[in-house]
């Protein structure tokens, strides 16, 4: 397998994990130093979105668990 094959696999896995395509492409591209700021900004935005998604999922899980516990113990 060549380097491009690994990049394709990484791109697929990151996209399936929910990372934004702009972040994935900028990360895997052979970026010039001047685009480092835009890459960092894109990663920062993506990280904030990821944290918000994680918080939302935890809240949903807590709600579901609480509902199940109430149903079982009443």
Secondary structure, 3 states (H helix, E strand, C coil): CCHHHHHHHHHHHHHHCCCCHHHHHHHHCCCCHHHHHHHHHHHHHHHHHHHHHHHHHHHHHHHHHHHHHHHHHC
